Amino acid sequence: MTTKLDVLKIALFKAQTPAQLKALIVYYTHQEILQAYDRLPLEQQIKVQKIWQGELELGIDSTLRTGFEIR
């Protein structure tokens, strides 16, 4: 049986852009995202961090700076 957290983990694993991460933030709670993120392999966690960090550095949406931070 696939849980909601499993679905989120797969979505995080497949994310390629900041927009895809933003879409996940809309549909999942901060806690759910962190739980799924913690279950990703290290290399995938690094990939998600790089996608998110690139978004923050571009300053495209500064409101997300406090809305979602990866530990």
Backbone as XML, in Angstrom:
<?xml version="1.0"?>
<chain id="A" units="angstrom">
  <residue number="1" name="MET">
    <atom name="N" x="0.834" y="-1.178" z="0.000"/>
    <atom name="CA" x="0.000" y="0.000" z="0.000"/>
    <atom name="C" x="0.886" y="1.251" z="0.000"/>
  </residue>
  <residue number="2" name="THR">
    <atom name="N" x="0.617" y="2.149" z="-0.891"/>
    <atom name="CA" x="1.370" y="3.391" z="-0.992"/>
    <atom name="C" x="0.724" y="4.450" z="-0.109"/>
  </residue>
  <residue number="3" name="THR">
    <atom name="N" x="1.519" y="5.025" z="0.779"/>
    <atom name="CA" x="1.010" y="6.057" z="1.677"/>
    <atom name="C" x="1.176" y="7.438" z="1.051"/>
  </residue>
  <residue number="4" name="LYS">
    <atom name="N" x="0.538" y="8.413" z="1.665"/>
    <atom name="CA" x="0.666" y="9.802" z="1.216"/>
    <atom name="C" x="2.129" y="10.239" z="1.278"/>
  </residue>
  <residue number="5" name="LEU">
    <atom name="N" x="2.827" y="9.791" z="2.315"/>
    <atom name="CA" x="4.236" y="10.132" z="2.465"/>
    <atom name="C" x="5.085" y="9.498" z="1.360"/>
  </residue>
  <residue number="6" name="ASP">
    <atom name="N" x="4.744" y="8.272" z="0.965"/>
    <atom name="CA" x="5.454" y="7.616" z="-0.137"/>
    <atom name="C" x="5.272" y="8.388" z="-1.441"/>
  </residue>
  <residue number="7" name="VAL">
    <atom name="N" x="4.056" y="8.854" z="-1.681"/>
    <atom name="CA" x="3.768" y="9.631" z="-2.890"/>
    <atom name="C" x="4.583" y="10.920" z="-2.882"/>
  </residue>
  <residue number="8" name="LEU">
    <atom name="N" x="4.647" y="11.572" z="-1.732"/>
    <atom name="CA" x="5.418" y="12.804" z="-1.612"/>
    <atom name="C" x="6.905" y="12.542" z="-1.817"/>
  </residue>
  <residue number="9" name="LYS">
    <atom name="N" x="7.401" y="11.459" z="-1.259"/>
    <atom name="CA" x="8.818" y="11.112" z="-1.432"/>
    <atom name="C" x="9.143" y="10.950" z="-2.912"/>
  </residue>
  <residue number="10" name="ILE">
    <atom name="N" x="8.293" y="10.270" z="-3.639"/>
    <atom name="CA" x="8.494" y="10.084" z="-5.077"/>
    <atom name="C" x="8.464" y="11.425" z="-5.796"/>
  </residue>
  <residue number="11" name="ALA">
    <atom name="N" x="7.536" y="12.286" z="-5.412"/>
    <atom name="CA" x="7.437" y="13.607" z="-6.044"/>
    <atom name="C" x="8.686" y="14.442" z="-5.771"/>
  </residue>
  <residue number="12" name="LEU">
    <atom name="N" x="9.206" y="14.400" z="-4.545"/>
    <atom name="CA" x="10.449" y="15.109" z="-4.232"/>
    <atom name="C" x="11.604" y="14.538" z="-5.039"/>
  </residue>
  <residue number="13" name="PHE">
    <atom name="N" x="11.630" y="13.225" z="-5.161"/>
    <atom name="CA" x="12.682" y="12.547" z="-5.913"/>
    <atom name="C" x="12.684" y="12.982" z="-7.373"/>
  </residue>
  <residue number="14" name="LYS">
    <atom name="N" x="11.500" y="13.190" z="-7.924"/>
    <atom name="CA" x="11.372" y="13.544" z="-9.338"/>
    <atom name="C" x="11.442" y="15.047" z="-9.611"/>
  </residue>
  <residue number="15" name="ALA">
    <atom name="N" x="11.389" y="15.863" z="-8.578"/>
    <atom name="CA" x="11.380" y="17.321" z="-8.770"/>
    <atom name="C" x="12.632" y="17.781" z="-9.509"/>
  </residue>
  <residue number="16" name="GLN">
    <atom name="N" x="12.430" y="18.677" z="-10.478"/>
    <atom name="CA" x="13.526" y="19.210" z="-11.279"/>
    <atom name="C" x="13.612" y="20.729" z="-11.215"/>
  </residue>
  <residue number="17" name="THR">
    <atom name="N" x="12.553" y="21.374" z="-10.761"/>
    <atom name="CA" x="12.507" y="22.836" z="-10.806"/>
    <atom name="C" x="11.945" y="23.404" z="-9.502"/>
  </residue>
  <residue number="18" name="PRO">
    <atom name="N" x="12.233" y="24.679" z="-9.246"/>
    <atom name="CA" x="11.626" y="25.329" z="-8.084"/>
    <atom name="C" x="10.100" y="25.317" z="-8.151"/>
  </residue>
  <residue number="19" name="ALA">
    <atom name="N" x="9.545" y="25.453" z="-9.341"/>
    <atom name="CA" x="8.082" y="25.449" z="-9.481"/>
    <atom name="C" x="7.489" y="24.124" z="-9.010"/>
  </residue>
  <residue number="20" name="GLN">
    <atom name="N" x="8.168" y="23.033" z="-9.298"/>
    <atom name="CA" x="7.679" y="21.732" z="-8.843"/>
    <atom name="C" x="7.741" y="21.635" z="-7.319"/>
  </residue>
  <residue number="21" name="LEU">
    <atom name="N" x="8.795" y="22.166" z="-6.718"/>
    <atom name="CA" x="8.872" y="22.174" z="-5.252"/>
    <atom name="C" x="7.777" y="23.049" z="-4.659"/>
  </residue>
  <residue number="22" name="LYS">
    <atom name="N" x="7.513" y="24.198" z="-5.274"/>
    <atom name="CA" x="6.447" y="25.085" z="-4.792"/>
    <atom name="C" x="5.091" y="24.386" z="-4.833"/>
  </residue>
  <residue number="23" name="ALA">
    <atom name="N" x="4.838" y="23.639" z="-5.890"/>
    <atom name="CA" x="3.566" y="22.923" z="-6.006"/>
    <atom name="C" x="3.408" y="21.925" z="-4.860"/>
  </residue>
  <residue number="24" name="LEU">
    <atom name="N" x="4.483" y="21.263" z="-4.499"/>
    <atom name="CA" x="4.418" y="20.318" z="-3.384"/>
    <atom name="C" x="4.135" y="21.042" z="-2.073"/>
  </residue>
  <residue number="25" name="ILE">
    <atom name="N" x="4.718" y="22.212" z="-1.905"/>
    <atom name="CA" x="4.509" y="22.994" z="-0.688"/>
    <atom name="C" x="3.040" y="23.372" z="-0.531"/>
  </residue>
  <residue number="26" name="VAL">
    <atom name="N" x="2.371" y="23.613" z="-1.629"/>
    <atom name="CA" x="0.952" y="23.975" z="-1.590"/>
    <atom name="C" x="0.108" y="22.808" z="-1.085"/>
  </residue>
  <residue number="27" name="TYR">
    <atom name="N" x="0.462" y="21.594" z="-1.482"/>
    <atom name="CA" x="-0.388" y="20.438" z="-1.201"/>
    <atom name="C" x="0.000" y="19.639" z="0.043"/>
  </residue>
  <residue number="28" name="TYR">
    <atom name="N" x="1.188" y="19.832" z="0.538"/>
    <atom name="CA" x="1.640" y="19.055" z="1.687"/>
    <atom name="C" x="2.050" y="19.979" z="2.827"/>
  </residue>
  <residue number="29" name="THR">
    <atom name="N" x="1.956" y="19.463" z="4.052"/>
    <atom name="CA" x="2.380" y="20.258" z="5.202"/>
    <atom name="C" x="3.902" y="20.263" z="5.293"/>
  </residue>
  <residue number="30" name="HIS">
    <atom name="N" x="4.414" y="21.232" z="6.009"/>
    <atom name="CA" x="5.858" y="21.336" z="6.224"/>
    <atom name="C" x="6.397" y="20.034" z="6.822"/>
  </residue>
  <residue number="31" name="GLN">
    <atom name="N" x="5.696" y="19.499" z="7.796"/>
    <atom name="CA" x="6.126" y="18.267" z="8.455"/>
    <atom name="C" x="6.165" y="17.101" z="7.473"/>
  </residue>
  <residue number="32" name="GLU">
    <atom name="N" x="5.155" y="16.980" z="6.632"/>
    <atom name="CA" x="5.131" y="15.900" z="5.645"/>
    <atom name="C" x="6.307" y="16.021" z="4.677"/>
  </residue>
  <residue number="33" name="ILE">
    <atom name="N" x="6.599" y="17.233" z="4.255"/>
    <atom name="CA" x="7.712" y="17.444" z="3.327"/>
    <atom name="C" x="9.028" y="17.053" z="3.991"/>
  </residue>
  <residue number="34" name="LEU">
    <atom name="N" x="9.228" y="17.462" z="5.229"/>
    <atom name="CA" x="10.466" y="17.115" z="5.923"/>
    <atom name="C" x="10.594" y="15.611" z="6.136"/>
  </residue>
  <residue number="35" name="GLN">
    <atom name="N" x="9.495" y="14.941" z="6.448"/>
    <atom name="CA" x="9.535" y="13.489" z="6.627"/>
    <atom name="C" x="9.924" y="12.792" z="5.329"/>
  </residue>
  <residue number="36" name="ALA">
    <atom name="N" x="9.324" y="13.215" z="4.226"/>
    <atom name="CA" x="9.650" y="12.610" z="2.934"/>
    <atom name="C" x="11.087" y="12.939" z="2.539"/>
  </residue>
  <residue number="37" name="TYR">
    <atom name="N" x="11.494" y="14.173" z="2.754"/>
    <atom name="CA" x="12.864" y="14.602" z="2.442"/>
    <atom name="C" x="13.876" y="13.750" z="3.209"/>
  </residue>
  <residue number="38" name="ASP">
    <atom name="N" x="13.607" y="13.497" z="4.486"/>
    <atom name="CA" x="14.513" y="12.692" z="5.306"/>
    <atom name="C" x="14.648" y="11.266" z="4.788"/>
  </residue>
  <residue number="39" name="ARG">
    <atom name="N" x="13.666" y="10.787" z="4.068"/>
    <atom name="CA" x="13.692" y="9.419" z="3.535"/>
    <atom name="C" x="14.390" y="9.322" z="2.180"/>
  </residue>
  <residue number="40" name="LEU">
    <atom name="N" x="14.705" y="10.462" z="1.578"/>
    <atom name="CA" x="15.405" y="10.450" z="0.293"/>
    <atom name="C" x="16.861" y="10.047" z="0.492"/>
  </residue>
  <residue number="41" name="PRO">
    <atom name="N" x="17.460" y="9.428" z="-0.540"/>
    <atom name="CA" x="18.905" y="9.176" z="-0.482"/>
    <atom name="C" x="19.652" y="10.509" z="-0.408"/>
  </residue>
  <residue number="42" name="LEU">
    <atom name="N" x="20.840" y="10.493" z="0.165"/>
    <atom name="CA" x="21.617" y="11.715" z="0.356"/>
    <atom name="C" x="21.798" y="12.498" z="-0.939"/>
  </residue>
  <residue number="43" name="GLU">
    <atom name="N" x="22.121" y="11.819" z="-2.025"/>
    <atom name="CA" x="22.341" y="12.538" z="-3.285"/>
    <atom name="C" x="21.072" y="13.246" z="-3.763"/>
  </residue>
  <residue number="44" name="GLN">
    <atom name="N" x="19.921" y="12.670" z="-3.487"/>
    <atom name="CA" x="18.669" y="13.321" z="-3.866"/>
    <atom name="C" x="18.363" y="14.493" z="-2.937"/>
  </residue>
  <residue number="45" name="GLN">
    <atom name="N" x="18.698" y="14.371" z="-1.663"/>
    <atom name="CA" x="18.535" y="15.498" z="-0.742"/>
    <atom name="C" x="19.379" y="16.683" z="-1.210"/>
  </residue>
  <residue number="46" name="ILE">
    <atom name="N" x="20.594" y="16.396" z="-1.633"/>
    <atom name="CA" x="21.480" y="17.452" z="-2.132"/>
    <atom name="C" x="20.889" y="18.094" z="-3.381"/>
  </residue>
  <residue number="47" name="LYS">
    <atom name="N" x="20.312" y="17.279" z="-4.263"/>
    <atom name="CA" x="19.689" y="17.808" z="-5.479"/>
    <atom name="C" x="18.543" y="18.755" z="-5.123"/>
  </residue>
  <residue number="48" name="VAL">
    <atom name="N" x="17.687" y="18.352" z="-4.198"/>
    <atom name="CA" x="16.565" y="19.199" z="-3.781"/>
    <atom name="C" x="17.097" y="20.500" z="-3.173"/>
  </residue>
  <residue number="49" name="GLN">
    <atom name="N" x="18.136" y="20.396" z="-2.360"/>
    <atom name="CA" x="18.737" y="21.593" z="-1.758"/>
    <atom name="C" x="19.246" y="22.552" z="-2.832"/>
  </residue>
  <residue number="50" name="LYS">
    <atom name="N" x="19.899" y="22.006" z="-3.860"/>
    <atom name="CA" x="20.432" y="22.854" z="-4.931"/>
    <atom name="C" x="19.313" y="23.530" z="-5.714"/>
  </residue>
  <residue number="51" name="ILE">
    <atom name="N" x="18.245" y="22.800" z="-5.991"/>
    <atom name="CA" x="17.102" y="23.395" z="-6.694"/>
    <atom name="C" x="16.542" y="24.540" z="-5.859"/>
  </residue>
  <residue number="52" name="TRP">
    <atom name="N" x="16.330" y="24.280" z="-4.570"/>
    <atom name="CA" x="15.741" y="25.290" z="-3.699"/>
    <atom name="C" x="16.685" y="26.467" z="-3.502"/>
  </residue>
  <residue number="53" name="GLN">
    <atom name="N" x="17.960" y="26.203" z="-3.303"/>
    <atom name="CA" x="18.927" y="27.279" z="-3.094"/>
    <atom name="C" x="19.015" y="28.172" z="-4.328"/>
  </residue>
  <residue number="54" name="GLY">
    <atom name="N" x="18.955" y="27.588" z="-5.504"/>
    <atom name="CA" x="18.969" y="28.377" z="-6.730"/>
    <atom name="C" x="17.790" y="29.318" z="-6.797"/>
  </residue>
  <residue number="55" name="GLU">
    <atom name="N" x="16.644" y="28.872" z="-6.352"/>
    <atom name="CA" x="15.443" y="29.712" z="-6.324"/>
    <atom name="C" x="15.639" y="30.879" z="-5.363"/>
  </residue>
  <residue number="56" name="LEU">
    <atom name="N" x="16.187" y="30.606" z="-4.207"/>
    <atom name="CA" x="16.392" y="31.663" z="-3.222"/>
    <atom name="C" x="17.423" y="32.676" z="-3.702"/>
  </residue>
  <residue number="57" name="GLU">
    <atom name="N" x="18.477" y="32.195" z="-4.339"/>
    <atom name="CA" x="19.521" y="33.095" z="-4.821"/>
    <atom name="C" x="19.017" y="34.002" z="-5.932"/>
  </residue>
  <residue number="58" name="LEU">
    <atom name="N" x="18.110" y="33.492" z="-6.745"/>
    <atom name="CA" x="17.546" y="34.304" z="-7.817"/>
    <atom name="C" x="16.594" y="35.353" z="-7.267"/>
  </residue>
  <residue number="59" name="GLY">
    <atom name="N" x="16.053" y="35.087" z="-6.082"/>
    <atom name="CA" x="15.138" y="36.035" z="-5.461"/>
    <atom name="C" x="13.821" y="36.157" z="-6.195"/>
  </residue>
  <residue number="60" name="ILE">
    <atom name="N" x="13.455" y="35.114" z="-6.924"/>
    <atom name="CA" x="12.220" y="35.151" z="-7.699"/>
    <atom name="C" x="11.013" y="35.281" z="-6.791"/>
  </residue>
  <residue number="61" name="ASP">
    <atom name="N" x="11.026" y="34.572" z="-5.686"/>
    <atom name="CA" x="9.895" y="34.617" z="-4.769"/>
    <atom name="C" x="10.427" y="34.665" z="-3.349"/>
  </residue>
  <residue number="62" name="SER">
    <atom name="N" x="10.725" y="35.836" z="-2.875"/>
    <atom name="CA" x="11.332" y="35.973" z="-1.557"/>
    <atom name="C" x="10.395" y="35.569" z="-0.428"/>
  </residue>
  <residue number="63" name="THR">
    <atom name="N" x="9.103" y="35.455" z="-0.686"/>
    <atom name="CA" x="8.173" y="35.051" z="0.367"/>
    <atom name="C" x="8.403" y="33.612" z="0.777"/>
  </residue>
  <residue number="64" name="LEU">
    <atom name="N" x="9.026" y="32.828" z="-0.069"/>
    <atom name="CA" x="9.259" y="31.429" z="0.258"/>
    <atom name="C" x="10.492" y="31.237" z="1.135"/>
  </residue>
  <residue number="65" name="ARG">
    <atom name="N" x="11.266" y="32.246" z="1.342"/>
    <atom name="CA" x="12.478" y="32.118" z="2.155"/>
    <atom name="C" x="12.163" y="31.621" z="3.560"/>
  </residue>
  <residue number="66" name="THR">
    <atom name="N" x="11.082" y="32.063" z="4.129"/>
    <atom name="CA" x="10.723" y="31.610" z="5.466"/>
    <atom name="C" x="9.654" y="30.536" z="5.425"/>
  </residue>
  <residue number="67" name="GLY">
    <atom name="N" x="9.056" y="30.299" z="4.282"/>
    <atom name="CA" x="7.987" y="29.329" z="4.182"/>
    <atom name="C" x="8.456" y="27.897" z="4.139"/>
  </residue>
  <residue number="68" name="PHE">
    <atom name="N" x="9.671" y="27.678" z="3.655"/>
    <atom name="CA" x="10.158" y="26.309" z="3.533"/>
    <atom name="C" x="11.666" y="26.334" z="3.534"/>
  </residue>
  <residue number="69" name="GLU">
    <atom name="N" x="12.232" y="25.736" z="4.533"/>
    <atom name="CA" x="13.683" y="25.643" z="4.601"/>
    <atom name="C" x="14.043" y="24.193" z="4.818"/>
  </residue>
  <residue number="70" name="ILE">
    <atom name="N" x="14.970" y="23.710" z="4.032"/>
    <atom name="CA" x="15.438" y="22.345" z="4.200"/>
    <atom name="C" x="16.544" y="22.352" z="5.237"/>
  </residue>
  <residue number="71" name="ARG">
    <atom name="N" x="16.438" y="21.421" z="6.163"/>
    <atom name="CA" x="17.432" y="21.361" z="7.243"/>
    <atom name="C" x="18.771" y="20.964" z="6.711"/>
  </residue>
</chain>
